[in-house]
Structures are given as structure tokens and as C-alpha cells.
């Protein structure tokens, strides 16, 4: 079974994918842990905020709503970043930088939710109704697999609106000026294909959340993108099954920050 996330590695650099999925090298790199940290904080913030929304009532002032929604968020950040996994490997200044950026984003999100919540309370909605409206049903880190294709994956989130399913992938890097990176689009396409088989529903649109800039970008799961996915998937599958070493185009920008550089001939040069 080939993982959907391996598509990103293969498109970033075929040799990286070869070292990881054929040779079996494992590296606990700072970028991977930063991604894990960001995902954990985002998930925790959403869970806390939704829980706190349930306790709202119509007599609350804006300040009271604000304090209610922000409660436990600072302790979440402190508790998460002090976990041993992050303290021992990730540079502390880098952690502080990420947490400051995420806390600013959380404060902005919370600030906007205060006014939305107050408006809904004025309309006679209860706290649990507001929570369900602002945080529609979703499945977090949902695992899927297709034995007929030989593909598996764990999508960050599946959002459901009026019976329509949307895959959402969370990325910690910066997006391109227009659209999303091709590797991210193909990874979303993989999830869409898995979702269609799992839920028997057509998936036409997915989203990439670039948390570093607080921007959500849509991806149309077109026929052209599906064909490109299968072409890339077949190349990746052949590499894994046959074990051949793929050609690569060295790039100082990519090679210098690749966690597999010490195992690669290009990283040594």
C-alpha cells in the first residue's frame, strides 16, 4: 500500500522518496516535528474553542464571551510545546517563533468568533447550536485505504456541509503566489479518490490550509488533475516495487534543507 503523503515526497525529490520508501531510512527532522506541533496546536485550539462555545448564554457581554473562548488556550500552547519530543529536538527559538505566530492567529480567530457568537446569541441560538454552526461536522485525521488501487492515507480533516464532503490538508509552509503547490494538489486528489471509494460520494473540491499565512486555498479535483495523479502514482509504485534509483535534478535550495541530505550523493557534494 502506497501512502498519499508519499506523493509530496516523490514530487519534491524522487531520490528523497527512494531513500525513504525503498531504502527505509527514517529521520526525525525538525520540519517534521514542527509540522506535528502545528497540527497538534490547531487541533487543540479548535477542540477548546468548540467546547467553550457550548457554555455561552444570551446574558454574556462581549468581554465575557472573549474571556470564555480564550480560556485554556494559553495553557494548551505551554503544555504542548513543553512535551519532550519538541524540547529535545526542535530549536527553542524556532518553537517560540511558531507559537507566537500561531497564538496571534488564534487570537484573531477568537476575536472574530466573539462577534459572530454575540450576533447568534441575539438571534436566540444556544451555545451548542452556535458551536455546531461555527464548527460544522468533520472527521479529523481520518484513515482510509483502497486495496483495489493500492493506496492509503490519513487526511488531516474531512469537512461536511449539507452532505458534501471536502478533504482539507494543513500545511506549515508558505503557498505559491497563485494556487497551491502541485504536490499538495496531488495529495488532495489522492484523498478525494479514497473518499469517493469510502463514502460513495463524488468529491470535486478540496482545500489546503496554509497556516503560516492564515490562508485557505481551494483545489478543484478536475479530470486533468486525476490523470496527473495516476501518472505520478504509477511512477512512484514502479520505483517502490522494482527498487530502481530514479533520476533527480539537484537544487541547492531543496538539497540544503532536505533531512535526507546526509544519505544522498547530492547532499554530500
C-alpha positions as CSV (number, residue, x, y, z in Angstrom):
1,X,0.0,0.0,0.0
2,X,1.4,3.4,-1.0
3,X,0.6,6.4,1.2
4,X,-0.9,9.6,-0.2
5,X,1.7,11.6,1.7
6,X,4.5,9.9,-0.2
7,X,3.2,11.8,-3.3
8,X,4.6,15.0,-1.8
9,X,8.0,13.4,-1.1
10,X,8.2,12.0,-4.6
11,X,7.4,15.3,-6.3
12,X,9.7,17.2,-4.0
13,X,12.5,14.9,-5.0
14,X,12.3,11.3,-6.3
15,X,15.6,10.4,-4.6
16,X,14.1,11.5,-1.2
17,X,11.2,9.2,-1.8
18,X,13.6,6.4,-2.8
19,X,15.7,6.8,0.3
20,X,12.6,6.9,2.5
21,X,10.3,4.3,0.9
22,X,12.7,1.9,-0.8
23,X,15.8,2.1,1.3
24,X,13.8,2.5,4.5
25,X,15.8,5.5,6.0
26,X,14.0,7.1,8.9
27,X,14.8,10.7,10.0
28,X,13.3,12.7,12.9
29,X,13.8,16.1,11.3
30,X,12.9,19.5,12.7
31,X,10.5,20.3,9.8
32,X,8.5,17.1,10.5
33,X,8.3,17.8,14.2
34,X,7.3,21.4,13.5
35,X,4.5,20.1,11.3
36,X,3.4,17.8,14.1
37,X,3.5,20.6,16.6
38,X,1.4,22.9,14.4
39,X,-1.2,20.2,13.8
40,X,-1.5,19.4,17.5
41,X,-1.9,23.0,18.4
42,X,-4.5,23.7,15.7
43,X,-6.5,20.6,16.7
44,X,-6.3,21.6,20.4
45,X,-7.4,25.1,19.7
46,X,-10.5,24.0,17.7
47,X,-11.5,21.5,20.4
48,X,-11.1,24.0,23.2
49,X,-13.0,26.7,21.3
50,X,-15.9,24.5,20.4
51,X,-16.2,23.2,24.0
52,X,-16.2,26.8,25.3
53,X,-18.8,27.9,22.8
54,X,-21.2,25.3,24.4
55,X,-21.2,27.3,27.7
56,X,-22.3,30.7,26.2
57,X,-25.6,32.2,27.2
58,X,-27.5,35.3,26.0
59,X,-26.7,37.4,29.1
60,X,-22.9,37.4,28.4
61,X,-21.2,40.6,27.4
62,X,-18.6,40.7,24.6
63,X,-15.8,40.8,27.2
64,X,-17.2,37.7,29.0
65,X,-17.6,35.8,25.7
66,X,-14.0,36.8,24.8
67,X,-12.6,35.5,28.2
68,X,-14.7,32.4,27.9
69,X,-13.4,31.5,24.4
70,X,-9.8,32.2,25.2
71,X,-9.8,30.2,28.4
72,X,-7.4,27.3,28.4
73,X,-5.7,28.3,25.1
74,X,-2.5,29.7,26.7
75,X,-2.1,26.6,28.9
76,X,-2.7,24.4,25.7
77,X,0.2,26.1,24.0
78,X,2.5,25.9,27.0
79,X,1.7,22.3,27.7
80,X,2.1,21.2,24.1
81,X,5.5,22.9,23.4
82,X,7.0,21.5,26.7
83,X,6.5,18.0,25.5
84,X,9.7,16.0,25.4
85,X,9.5,15.3,21.7
86,X,9.7,19.0,20.9
87,X,12.0,20.2,23.7
88,X,14.9,17.8,22.8
89,X,15.0,18.1,19.0
90,X,13.5,21.4,17.8
91,X,15.4,24.6,18.3
92,X,13.7,26.6,21.1
93,X,13.8,29.9,19.3
94,X,12.1,28.2,16.3
95,X,9.4,26.8,18.6
96,X,8.8,30.2,20.2
97,X,8.6,31.8,16.8
98,X,6.0,29.3,15.6
99,X,4.0,29.6,18.8
100,X,3.9,33.4,18.7
101,X,2.7,33.2,15.1
102,X,0.0,30.6,15.9
103,X,-1.1,32.5,19.1
104,X,-1.6,35.7,17.0
105,X,-3.7,33.7,14.6
106,X,-5.6,32.1,17.4
107,X,-6.3,35.5,19.0
108,X,-7.6,36.8,15.7
109,X,-9.8,33.8,15.1
110,X,-11.1,34.0,18.7
111,X,-11.8,37.8,18.3
112,X,-13.9,37.2,15.1
113,X,-15.8,34.4,16.8
114,X,-16.7,36.7,19.7
115,X,-18.7,39.0,17.4
116,X,-20.2,36.1,15.5
117,X,-21.3,34.4,18.7
118,X,-22.8,37.6,20.1
119,X,-24.9,38.0,16.9
120,X,-26.1,34.4,17.1
121,X,-27.0,34.7,20.8
122,X,-29.1,37.8,19.9
123,X,-30.9,35.6,17.3
124,X,-31.9,33.2,20.1
125,X,-29.3,30.5,19.4
126,X,-27.9,28.4,22.2
127,X,-24.3,27.7,22.8
128,X,-24.4,24.2,21.4
129,X,-26.2,25.5,18.3
130,X,-23.5,28.1,17.8
131,X,-20.8,25.5,18.2
132,X,-22.3,23.3,15.6
133,X,-22.8,26.2,13.2
134,X,-19.3,27.6,13.6
135,X,-17.6,24.2,13.7
136,X,-19.6,22.0,11.3
137,X,-19.3,18.2,11.5
138,X,-15.8,17.0,10.5
139,X,-13.6,14.0,10.8
140,X,-10.1,14.6,12.0
141,X,-7.0,12.6,10.9
142,X,-9.3,10.1,9.1
143,X,-7.6,7.0,7.8
144,X,-8.7,5.4,4.5
145,X,-7.4,2.8,2.1
146,X,-8.2,1.2,-1.2
147,X,-6.9,-2.3,-1.8
148,X,-8.0,-2.1,-5.5
149,X,-5.7,0.9,-6.1
150,X,-3.1,0.0,-3.5
151,X,-3.4,3.5,-1.9
152,X,-3.9,4.5,1.7
153,X,-3.9,7.9,3.5
154,X,-4.7,9.9,6.6
155,X,-6.3,13.2,5.7
156,X,-6.0,16.0,8.2
157,X,-9.7,16.8,8.1
158,X,-12.8,15.9,6.2
159,X,-15.4,18.7,6.4
160,X,-19.1,18.0,5.7
161,X,-21.6,20.6,4.6
162,X,-25.1,19.7,3.6
163,X,-24.0,16.2,2.7
164,X,-21.0,17.4,0.6
165,X,-17.6,16.1,1.7
166,X,-14.4,18.2,1.4
167,X,-10.8,17.0,2.2
168,X,-8.7,19.5,4.0
169,X,-4.9,19.3,4.2
170,X,-3.0,21.5,6.7
171,X,0.5,22.8,5.6
172,X,3.0,24.7,7.6
173,X,5.0,26.1,4.7
174,X,4.2,29.2,2.6
175,X,1.9,28.9,-0.5
176,X,2.9,29.9,-4.0
177,X,1.6,33.3,-5.3
178,X,-1.2,31.6,-7.2
179,X,-3.0,28.4,-6.2
180,X,-1.2,25.6,-4.3
181,X,1.9,23.6,-4.8
182,X,1.5,20.7,-7.3
183,X,2.5,18.2,-4.7
184,X,-0.2,19.4,-2.3
185,X,-2.8,19.3,-5.1
186,X,-2.0,15.7,-6.0
187,X,-2.0,14.7,-2.3
188,X,-5.5,16.2,-2.0
189,X,-6.5,14.4,-5.2
190,X,-5.4,11.1,-3.6
191,X,-7.6,11.8,-0.6
192,X,-10.5,12.7,-2.8
193,X,-10.2,9.4,-4.7
194,X,-10.0,7.5,-1.3
195,X,-13.0,9.4,0.0
196,X,-15.1,8.6,-3.1
197,X,-14.5,4.9,-2.6
198,X,-15.0,5.1,1.2
199,X,-18.2,7.2,1.2
200,X,-19.5,6.6,-2.3
201,X,-19.8,10.3,-2.8
202,X,-18.2,12.4,-5.6
203,X,-15.5,14.8,-4.3
204,X,-15.0,17.8,-6.6
205,X,-13.3,20.3,-4.3
206,X,-10.6,20.2,-1.5
207,X,-8.8,22.8,0.4
208,X,-5.2,23.4,1.6
209,X,-4.9,25.5,4.8
210,X,-1.5,27.3,4.8
211,X,-1.4,28.1,8.5
212,X,1.8,30.2,8.2
213,X,-0.1,32.9,6.3
214,X,-3.6,32.0,7.6
215,X,-4.9,31.3,4.1
216,X,-7.2,28.6,2.8
217,X,-6.8,27.8,-0.9
218,X,-9.3,25.7,-2.9
219,X,-8.3,22.9,-5.3
220,X,-10.7,21.7,-8.0
221,X,-10.3,18.0,-8.3
222,X,-10.5,18.0,-12.1
223,X,-10.2,15.1,-14.5
224,X,-6.8,16.5,-15.6
225,X,-5.6,16.5,-12.0
226,X,-6.8,13.0,-11.5
227,X,-5.0,11.8,-14.6
228,X,-1.8,13.5,-13.4
229,X,-2.2,11.8,-10.0
230,X,-2.5,8.3,-11.6
231,X,0.6,9.0,-13.8
232,X,2.6,10.1,-10.8
233,X,1.2,7.2,-8.6
234,X,2.3,4.7,-11.3
235,X,5.8,6.1,-11.4
236,X,6.1,6.0,-7.6
237,X,4.6,2.5,-7.4
238,X,7.1,1.3,-10.0
239,X,10.0,2.8,-8.1
240,X,8.9,1.1,-4.8
241,X,8.1,-2.3,-6.3
242,X,11.1,-2.5,-8.7
243,X,13.5,-0.7,-6.4
244,X,15.2,1.3,-9.2
245,X,17.0,4.6,-8.4
246,X,15.2,7.5,-10.0
247,X,16.8,10.4,-11.7
248,X,16.8,13.7,-9.8
249,X,17.6,17.3,-10.5
250,X,19.8,18.7,-7.7
251,X,18.7,22.0,-6.3
252,X,20.7,23.9,-3.6
253,X,17.5,25.3,-2.2
254,X,16.0,21.9,-1.7
255,X,19.1,19.8,-1.0
256,X,20.4,22.1,1.7
257,X,17.3,21.8,3.8
258,X,16.5,18.2,3.0
259,X,16.5,15.9,6.1
260,X,17.9,13.0,3.9
261,X,20.9,15.0,2.6
262,X,23.4,13.0,4.6
263,X,22.4,9.8,2.8
264,X,22.3,11.3,-0.6
265,X,25.1,11.8,-3.1
266,X,23.9,15.3,-4.0
267,X,23.7,16.3,-0.3
268,X,27.3,15.3,0.2
269,X,28.6,17.5,-2.7
